[in-house]
Amino acid sequence: MTALNAVTASSGAWTRRRMVMVAALAAGAAIAISGCSAGQISQTADQVSAVNGSSVDVEQISLRNVHVVYPGTGYTNLKGGNALLALSIINNSETTDDKLISVTTDLGTVKITPPAGQAAIVIPALHNVVAAPKQAETAGSPAADSHGSDSHAAPATGDKAVTDPEADPARIGITGLTRDIIPGLTYSVVFNFERNGPVKIEVPVDAGTATERHESDKSGPASEGGHGGSGGH
């Protein structure tokens, strides 16, 4: 019995040592795996939802979806021509109205046109104001001809069509462009508010549904069919 007990005790000790060794190996493997993944960024960690324009918050003013409008009637986005900015301006102050007094950029001279029926772009407390093209000036609008007039628009009805800020919103245009405005690039624009002060933002360009190939001395050969290297869809 004494010898049997000794064998049994020895077997039990060996089993416990094996369990300890297995546990140590498992712990080491876990540390190695965590070490390999340390510093790596997951594919979705820094992803944000796709939006058409840029956004920024400064003091009590928030700018949302700021972008250069895709070329349409009267807006070429080409050097010497005109461009149009679109955005939403939000006044987060609970008590104080603010006013957009100027917009500056090295792209050209900026002209601010208030909404219909208003003398300036005033943003009331806890409200937002949209600057956008007039309905007849939207890109690709079939209702507007090349001279900016709307030959098929319905006649105005009373004062509503003249003073409706939704039908005729604020417009922020850039005239005498110093260079072409190209989709894929961003351009510095500063919005100056009466109370909040300046708000600077990098503004992208609306590329529209089909962007023309921009040729330069670094451009490679264009693929046949205009669909890139895939050879079509």
Secondary structure, 3 states (H helix, E strand, C coil): CHHHHHHHHHHHHHHHHHHHHHHHHHHHHHHHHHHHHCCCCCCCCCCCCCCCCEEEEECCEEEEEEEECCCECCECCCCCCCEEEEEEEEECCCCCCEEEEEEECCCCEEEEECCCCCCCEEECCCEEEEECCCHHHCCCCCCECCCCCECCCCCCCCCHHHHCCCCCCEEEEEECCCCCCCCCCEEEEEEEECCCEEEEEEEEECCCCCCCCCCCCCCCCCCHHHCHHHCCC
